[in-house]
Amino acid sequence: MATLREAIAARARTGKGSLLAYLMGGSVPPETYLETVDVLCSAGLTGLEVGFPFSDPMAEGPVIQKAASDALAAGMRWEGLLRLLPQVASRVPCAVMTYLNVLQHRGIPVALGDLAAAGASAVIVPDLPVEESAAFRSAGRKVGVDVVLLASPATSEERLRTLARRTGAFLYLVSRYGTTGVTNEKSLEGARTGPELSPLISAVHRDRPGLPVLVGFGVSTPEDVRRYRAMGADGVIVGSALQQLVARKAPSQEIADLARALAGALEETHG
């Protein structure tokens, strides 16, 4: 199985965008989780972010917050993550997304070594500042786990260059100010479209050619995908829209239809 870095890079080289999905580990029984992964893979998934729950998920909106609470209430712990990951990794390249305190509590080299041994090829830590990422990146290099860093519309040009130099696999570009989740259609005018990301994406591609930029937070429709592809993004990350379907036990066909529509939008010509 290719690593997440390899899978995204391969699609970028052929001009195809990458679709990453986020699903909270432990929010549903393992068999349901893996059935959903199979459905997503058949619909064109490039990679999966396996969420590991944290009691204070500051970057998450209501859907992922509830998924984290459900997972913790169901007894999801580190050992459960390590049992789940090999089954996911045998199906699709995967990353783990969690928070800084979880990894520091276990010990950075130990935690990343655990993830590598279980099949994860990347880790995403939303509250990890680039200035404090050296130990993570060093430990990750030793075991083959990319540390993916995040940028936002508020990121300065100088900081963006630093992030582009130090991130692994891809740069995670947050689409808007605020938390994850599907935008409420009754929200303020302009919130749906969000800020123009083209200058940020172009700057990353200029400063580190070949580094994919994937956009996440609030991506839920083919129209979102087309918009970010038109801005130059190499792919998208979809979490709450899919997690919502899983939480309400939507039919597999409904999940597949959404994933297929998102993946189809990535195949369209952009730029």
Secondary structure per residue as TSV (DSSP state, phi and psi in degrees):
chain	resnum	aa	ss	phi	psi
A	1	M	-	360.0	133.7
A	2	A	-	-66.2	155.8
A	3	T	-	-76.0	167.0
A	4	L	H	-61.6	-41.3
A	5	R	H	-56.2	-48.1
A	6	E	H	-65.8	-40.1
A	7	A	H	-66.3	-43.6
A	8	I	H	-68.4	-43.2
A	9	A	H	-63.6	-38.4
A	10	A	H	-63.1	-41.7
A	11	R	H	-69.6	-39.7
A	12	A	H	-62.1	-38.0
A	13	R	H	-64.5	-28.9
A	14	T	T	-96.5	7.5
A	15	G	T	79.8	10.3
A	16	K	-	-98.6	141.3
A	17	G	-	-83.7	158.9
A	18	S	E	-103.3	137.2
A	19	L	E	-107.4	114.3
A	20	L	E	-107.0	139.5
A	21	A	E	-112.7	150.4
A	22	Y	E	-115.1	128.3
A	23	L	E	-135.6	131.2
A	24	M	E	-72.7	120.0
A	25	G	T	-65.1	134.1
A	26	G	T	87.6	-5.3
A	27	S	S	-76.6	-20.9
A	28	V	S	-136.0	164.1
A	29	P	-	-58.2	150.8
A	30	P	H	-54.5	-39.3
A	31	E	H	-65.3	-37.0
A	32	T	H	-68.1	-41.6
A	33	Y	H	-58.6	-48.4
A	34	L	H	-70.7	-33.7
A	35	E	H	-62.2	-40.6
A	36	T	H	-65.3	-41.5
A	37	V	H	-59.6	-42.4
A	38	D	H	-61.6	-41.4
A	39	V	H	-62.1	-45.8
A	40	L	H	-64.6	-40.4
A	41	C	H	-62.7	-41.4
A	42	S	H	-66.9	-21.0
A	43	A	T	-92.2	-2.0
A	44	G	T	112.2	22.6
A	45	L	-	-67.6	138.0
A	46	T	-	-90.8	-40.5
A	47	G	E	-160.2	164.2
A	48	L	E	-125.8	135.2
A	49	E	E	-95.4	116.3
A	50	V	E	-90.5	113.0
A	51	G	E	-76.6	137.3
A	52	F	-	-112.1	125.4
A	53	P	-	-68.5	147.4
A	54	F	-	-137.5	145.9
A	55	S	S	-72.2	-16.8
A	56	D	-	-133.8	69.8
A	57	P	-	-78.8	83.8
A	58	M	T	-64.5	-23.6
A	59	A	T	-89.3	-4.0
A	60	E	-	-100.2	146.5
A	61	G	-	-85.8	-173.4
A	62	P	H	-58.3	-38.8
A	63	V	H	-64.9	-48.9
A	64	I	H	-72.4	-34.8
A	65	Q	H	-57.8	-45.6
A	66	K	H	-66.5	-39.3
A	67	A	H	-61.0	-40.2
A	68	A	H	-64.5	-43.8
A	69	S	H	-62.2	-42.5
A	70	D	H	-62.8	-41.2
A	71	A	H	-65.6	-43.8
A	72	L	H	-65.1	-41.0
A	73	A	H	-64.6	-30.2
A	74	A	T	-82.2	-2.8
A	75	G	T	94.7	17.9
A	76	M	-	-66.7	124.1
A	77	R	-	-135.3	177.9
A	78	W	H	-55.8	-41.9
A	79	E	H	-63.1	-35.1
A	80	G	H	-67.0	-37.9
A	81	L	H	-61.2	-44.2
A	82	L	H	-68.6	-23.9
A	83	R	H	-78.2	-33.9
A	84	L	H	-76.1	-40.2
A	85	L	H	-57.2	-44.2
A	86	P	H	-60.4	-33.9
A	87	Q	H	-71.5	-34.8
A	88	V	H	-70.6	-47.7
A	89	A	H	-63.5	-24.0
A	90	S	T	-74.8	-13.3
A	91	R	T	-103.5	-37.7
A	92	V	S	-158.7	146.1
A	93	P	-	-58.5	140.3
A	94	C	E	-141.2	155.1
A	95	A	E	-122.9	161.0
A	96	V	E	-109.7	134.0
A	97	M	E	-116.0	120.7
A	98	T	-	-154.5	-167.3
A	99	Y	-	-112.3	159.7
A	100	L	H	-54.4	-44.8
A	101	N	H	-61.7	-34.9
A	102	V	H	-60.6	-45.9
A	103	L	H	-75.7	-38.6
A	104	Q	H	-65.7	-36.8
A	105	H	H	-61.6	-38.4
A	106	R	H	-81.5	-24.6
A	107	G	-	104.8	124.0
A	108	I	H	-59.1	-51.7
A	109	P	H	-62.0	-38.9
A	110	V	H	-66.6	-46.3
A	111	A	H	-61.6	-47.2
A	112	L	H	-69.6	-33.2
A	113	G	H	-64.2	-40.3
A	114	D	H	-59.6	-46.6
A	115	L	H	-64.9	-41.7
A	116	A	H	-62.5	-45.3
A	117	A	H	-63.6	-29.1
A	118	A	H	-86.1	-8.5
A	119	G	T	114.0	-4.7
A	120	A	-	-74.9	141.6
A	121	S	-	-114.4	4.8
A	122	A	E	-157.1	160.0
A	123	V	E	-137.5	139.9
A	124	I	E	-123.2	122.8
A	125	V	-	-126.8	97.0
A	126	P	T	-58.4	-30.0
A	127	D	T	-101.3	21.9
A	128	L	-	-94.6	109.1
A	129	P	-	-70.6	148.0
A	130	V	G	-60.4	-32.4
A	131	E	G	-65.4	-21.5
A	132	E	G	-110.7	17.1
A	133	S	-	-93.5	-7.2
A	134	A	H	-57.8	-45.1
A	135	A	H	-63.8	-37.6
A	136	F	H	-66.0	-45.6
A	137	R	H	-66.2	-37.9
A	138	S	H	-65.2	-47.3
A	139	A	H	-63.8	-38.0
A	140	G	H	-65.1	-41.8
A	141	R	H	-59.6	-36.5
A	142	K	H	-68.2	-26.7
A	143	V	H	-116.6	0.7
A	144	G	T	82.1	32.2
A	145	V	-	-115.5	118.7
A	146	D	E	-74.2	138.3
A	147	V	E	-100.8	111.2
A	148	V	E	-90.4	126.2
A	149	L	-	-102.1	158.7
A	150	L	E	-113.7	144.0
A	151	A	E	-124.0	163.1
A	152	S	-	-136.2	172.0
A	153	P	T	-59.7	-19.5
A	154	A	T	-90.2	-3.2
A	155	T	-	-67.3	131.0
A	156	S	-	-72.4	162.0
A	157	E	H	-61.2	-42.4
A	158	E	H	-64.8	-44.5
A	159	R	H	-67.0	-36.0
A	160	L	H	-61.2	-40.2
A	161	R	H	-62.3	-41.2
A	162	T	H	-63.5	-45.3
A	163	L	H	-61.2	-43.3
A	164	A	H	-62.9	-36.7
A	165	R	H	-70.4	-32.2
A	166	R	H	-104.2	-16.7
A	167	T	-	-71.9	154.9
A	168	G	S	-112.8	149.1
A	169	A	S	72.6	-55.8
A	170	F	-	-164.6	169.5
A	171	L	E	-101.8	127.9
A	172	Y	E	-89.0	111.2
A	173	L	E	-102.9	114.1
A	174	V	E	-70.4	131.0
A	175	S	-	-76.6	-18.7
A	176	R	S	-159.8	174.6
A	177	Y	S	-83.6	138.5
A	178	G	S	117.0	-160.4
A	179	T	-	-103.3	175.8
A	180	T	S	-66.8	163.7
A	181	G	S	127.3	158.7
A	182	V	-	-70.2	133.0
A	183	T	-	-69.5	133.5
A	184	N	-	-69.5	125.1
A	185	E	T	-63.3	-17.2
A	186	K	T	-89.8	2.8
A	187	S	S	-71.4	178.0
A	188	L	-	-58.9	145.6
A	189	E	T	-56.2	132.1
A	190	G	T	98.1	-18.8
A	191	A	T	-67.7	-28.6
A	192	R	T	-66.6	-41.3
A	193	T	T	-81.6	-30.1
A	194	G	-	71.2	-178.7
A	195	P	-	-72.5	159.4
A	196	E	-	-76.2	121.2
A	197	L	-	-101.6	-6.2
A	198	S	H	-52.7	-45.3
A	199	P	H	-61.5	-38.2
A	200	L	H	-66.8	-46.1
A	201	I	H	-64.1	-42.5
A	202	S	H	-63.0	-39.5
A	203	A	H	-64.0	-41.8
A	204	V	H	-63.6	-47.1
A	205	H	H	-62.7	-32.4
A	206	R	H	-73.5	-43.3
A	207	D	H	-77.7	-31.0
A	208	R	S	-138.8	80.1
A	209	P	T	-55.0	136.9
A	210	G	T	93.0	-11.0
A	211	L	-	-81.7	118.0
A	212	P	-	-69.8	144.4
A	213	V	E	-115.8	120.7
A	214	L	E	-113.0	137.7
A	215	V	E	-102.6	133.0
A	216	G	E	-136.0	175.9
A	217	F	S	84.6	108.4
A	218	G	S	80.1	7.8
A	219	V	-	-83.0	118.4
A	220	S	-	-144.3	-10.0
A	221	T	S	-133.8	160.5
A	222	P	H	-58.3	-31.8
A	223	E	H	-63.9	-40.4
A	224	D	H	-58.8	-45.9
A	225	V	H	-60.2	-47.1
A	226	R	H	-61.1	-39.8
A	227	R	H	-62.7	-46.4
A	228	Y	H	-73.4	-31.7
A	229	R	H	-65.2	-39.4
A	230	A	H	-64.2	-26.2
A	231	M	T	-80.8	-6.3
A	232	G	T	106.0	2.8
A	233	A	-	-64.7	146.1
A	234	D	S	-89.7	-0.4
A	235	G	E	167.4	-179.7
A	236	V	E	-136.2	161.3
A	237	I	E	-122.8	124.7
A	238	V	E	-119.1	121.5
A	239	G	-	-120.2	-73.3
A	240	S	H	-58.4	-38.9
A	241	A	H	-60.7	-38.3
A	242	L	H	-80.7	-41.3
A	243	Q	H	-60.5	-35.8
A	244	Q	H	-60.2	-44.7
A	245	L	H	-64.2	-42.2
A	246	V	H	-64.3	-41.4
A	247	A	H	-63.6	-36.2
A	248	R	T	-92.9	12.4
A	249	K	T	58.5	44.4
A	250	A	-	-63.3	149.9
A	251	P	-	-58.7	149.7
A	252	S	H	-56.1	-35.5
A	253	Q	H	-63.0	-37.5
A	254	E	H	-66.2	-41.1
A	255	I	H	-64.9	-44.0
A	256	A	H	-63.5	-39.9
A	257	D	H	-62.8	-43.3
A	258	L	H	-64.7	-48.1
A	259	A	H	-61.9	-39.8
A	260	R	H	-66.4	-38.9
A	261	A	H	-65.4	-40.7
A	262	L	H	-66.0	-45.1
A	263	A	H	-64.9	-37.1
A	264	G	H	-63.7	-39.6
A	265	A	H	-63.5	-31.0
A	266	L	H	-69.7	-24.3
A	267	E	H	-79.9	-14.8
A	268	E	S	-72.9	152.8
A	269	T	-	-61.8	139.1
A	270	H	-	-135.1	175.0
A	271	G	-	93.7	360.0
